[in-house]
Amino acid sequence: MTTRPAHAAVSDRLPEHHALTAPRPNPLLTVMRWELRRSLANRSTRILAVLLFAVCVALLGLSLQQTTFDLTSGTGGPGGPTRELMAVVTRNSLFGLTMLLPFTLVEFALFLPFVTADGVSLDLKRRTHELLMTTALPTRAYIWGRYFADMLIALGMACVYLVALVAVAVTLHLWAGGYYPAINVPGAVVFWAVLVLPPTILIGSLCFALGVLLPHRSTVIKAGAVFGWLCIGLLLQGFTYDKVRNSPGFAVGNPPAWWRAYETWQPTNTDSGSLFTAQFTHHLNAIFKNLSLNQQAMQRQVETLQGQLPDLNSFMLAHLVWIVFGLAAVAFSSLAFRRFRNVVV
Amino acid sequence: MELEIESLSKRFGAQWALRDVSLRTGPGLVGLVGANGAGKTTLMRITGTLLDPTSGAVRWNGRETRSHGGELRQVLGYLPQEFGVYPEFSGRQFLRYLAAMKGLPDELARRRADETLELVNLEAVADQRLTTYSGGMRQRIGIAQALLNDPELLIVDEPTAGLDPEERVRFRTLLASFTSSRVTLLSTHIIGDVEAVARRLVILREGRVIADTTAEELLASARGKVWTVEVDMATAARLQSAHRVSALVSRPDGMLLRIVGETRPHDAATPAEPNLEDAYLLAVGTPAAVA
């Protein structure tokens, strides 16, 4: 270290503290910009994105390769004439995606705690907390800037998921177009936006907020989020499905009201596929009951039906509430965060 | 430009880290000296708005920092005792990042980052990742970040920890050149770090100020209380357990001891000219002597 004439630089003080009188850049945007820059420069973010893409491609590829499932119509009604007709529903139709997306969504959501839980606690781990907390950076800008930056990364991950979905579907169509029809991309994007984005925002926000409130417990938060999500998304889903599948009306798309409510409000969306499948099944039954249709005419109606978006209205309201809940958690953590506390003793 | 610390106390559970500390200072360097655990870092953290005091107040230009912390942070440069970096950034990016967090506009942030890099002589490695930096280089990055906003109040906590002897000397020179126009608090347990640059020395022990003095006064208070004696090993061991030894040199036929104390420790002991380290040991050992 060769000391140059220090006064040359330092005694050249900013005229009348130029730094303080010049218009200060928006601190929220400054934090967001730099946090994004830092995250994108981090190798682990890139590794996470590549890993996520690989997992999604593998899961979606394996699932889409099952290509079709068969629905057999058996009867025209009690005492009426019977017949055997078969309808084919492709997996990469919107109907098929109702079963596919919720299942793979569970795996996708498991990545999110690793994106957002460390938003603030990272500074304690890396001992950069004191450097930042002694700057003039407003606390709210620090918390919300980190949050928005982390959520942008999380939403970027959700885009990776969408790209993987479309890429797999398109690849299969190009490989065997007769077997795999082209994916309805706009419909898939709408479905993705409705199914994937709310859980992304919810789990991302909750993990971030908990990371702010319990900065020394970020590993526990991540493990808890993963475990909780799996419990709600898979175990509870299996349990309730077992309870409901033998109920009267389930097979004809008319499940009990409590189950509809549960599926509508269940935050992981793993059950939403069943909800939408029930809607499709209801319409399929109407087609099957039309005895004037022959095999070809019925298949055409089924193909039209499977390309239509299900009714998402009741579902949207529930998930908007979850998004607001996630944002409220972040707002609470922002208010509870104190620079004056014994966090660095 | 005035920093006032009034009757500051801080308790962690049942343990008092600071007890009734008061200090008022204008531009210039104040050296906070004390052993590990004396309360220096707690005092620095409270002054730097990182900790809330249990009682007492810190005022910057007459405004209490507890309620006007934001105002102080506008003009604060802070180098903690231990700090981390973002390994994904280069030195230049890290400084620009912190300059942005300090609220400097982009152009100014770039300029100040370059200036401070030059100041701590890291331009040559400025674009290398921080993970490639040695401990001394990281410490210099820490010093550079504290200067980014041209602070009026500069707080540096054990800044020479981790520096090799050559870097320590250079750091002192660097520090001496930019402390006259700002209030600087420097804490250290190495008295030599502040010997040449501090216009005032505050000695802390067990959370209390036991001396608020100058280097000259401290040296004067130690005159006639420093002794050297060359003895055999057994006597050296006995003297070490009975007196405060400030230096010990091994000799072919025994040991040369430098002892601080009010009375002659041994018949063969001769008076010696005190240095600041001797004076510091005397002050720490006898709280009432200097305060």
Chai-1 contact restraints between the chains, C-beta under 6 A:
chainA,res_idxA,chainB,res_idxB,connection_type,confidence,min_distance_angstrom,max_distance_angstrom,comment,restraint_id
A,M1,B,N121,contact,1.0,0.0,6.0,A-B,restraint_1
A,M1,B,E167,contact,1.0,0.0,6.0,A-B,restraint_2
A,M1,B,R170,contact,1.0,0.0,6.0,A-B,restraint_3
A,T2,B,N121,contact,1.0,0.0,6.0,A-B,restraint_4
A,T3,B,R170,contact,1.0,0.0,6.0,A-B,restraint_5
A,T3,B,T173,contact,1.0,0.0,6.0,A-B,restraint_6
A,T3,B,L174,contact,1.0,0.0,6.0,A-B,restraint_7
A,A6,B,L119,contact,1.0,0.0,6.0,A-B,restraint_8
A,A6,B,L174,contact,1.0,0.0,6.0,A-B,restraint_9
A,A6,B,S177,contact,1.0,0.0,6.0,A-B,restraint_10
A,A6,B,F178,contact,1.0,0.0,6.0,A-B,restraint_11
A,H7,B,S177,contact,1.0,0.0,6.0,A-B,restraint_12
A,A9,B,E115,contact,1.0,0.0,6.0,A-B,restraint_13
A,A9,B,L119,contact,1.0,0.0,6.0,A-B,restraint_14
A,V10,B,F178,contact,1.0,0.0,6.0,A-B,restraint_15
A,R13,B,D150,contact,1.0,0.0,6.0,A-B,restraint_16
A,L14,B,D150,contact,1.0,0.0,6.0,A-B,restraint_17
A,A19,B,L104,contact,1.0,0.0,6.0,A-B,restraint_18
A,A19,B,N149,contact,1.0,0.0,6.0,A-B,restraint_19
A,L20,B,Q74,contact,1.0,0.0,6.0,A-B,restraint_20
A,A22,B,P105,contact,1.0,0.0,6.0,A-B,restraint_21
A,R24,B,G103,contact,1.0,0.0,6.0,A-B,restraint_22
A,P25,B,P105,contact,1.0,0.0,6.0,A-B,restraint_23
A,T30,B,A100,contact,1.0,0.0,6.0,A-B,restraint_24
A,W34,B,Y97,contact,1.0,0.0,6.0,A-B,restraint_25
A,W34,B,A100,contact,1.0,0.0,6.0,A-B,restraint_26
A,R38,B,Y86,contact,1.0,0.0,6.0,A-B,restraint_27
A,R38,B,E88,contact,1.0,0.0,6.0,A-B,restraint_28
A,A41,B,E88,contact,1.0,0.0,6.0,A-B,restraint_29
A,N42,B,E88,contact,1.0,0.0,6.0,A-B,restraint_30
A,R126,B,G84,contact,1.0,0.0,6.0,A-B,restraint_31
A,R127,B,E82,contact,1.0,0.0,6.0,A-B,restraint_32
A,R127,B,F83,contact,1.0,0.0,6.0,A-B,restraint_33
A,R127,B,G84,contact,1.0,0.0,6.0,A-B,restraint_34
A,T128,B,G84,contact,1.0,0.0,6.0,A-B,restraint_35
A,E130,B,L50,contact,1.0,0.0,6.0,A-B,restraint_36
A,E130,B,P80,contact,1.0,0.0,6.0,A-B,restraint_37
A,L131,B,F83,contact,1.0,0.0,6.0,A-B,restraint_38
A,L132,B,M101,contact,1.0,0.0,6.0,A-B,restraint_39
A,M133,B,L50,contact,1.0,0.0,6.0,A-B,restraint_40
A,T134,B,G48,contact,1.0,0.0,6.0,A-B,restraint_41
A,T134,B,L76,contact,1.0,0.0,6.0,A-B,restraint_42
A,T134,B,Y78,contact,1.0,0.0,6.0,A-B,restraint_43
A,T135,B,M101,contact,1.0,0.0,6.0,A-B,restraint_44
A,T135,B,K102,contact,1.0,0.0,6.0,A-B,restraint_45
A,A136,B,R73,contact,1.0,0.0,6.0,A-B,restraint_46
A,A136,B,Q74,contact,1.0,0.0,6.0,A-B,restraint_47
A,A136,B,K102,contact,1.0,0.0,6.0,A-B,restraint_48
A,A136,B,G103,contact,1.0,0.0,6.0,A-B,restraint_49
A,L137,B,M101,contact,1.0,0.0,6.0,A-B,restraint_50
A,F340,B,D52,contact,1.0,0.0,6.0,A-B,restraint_51
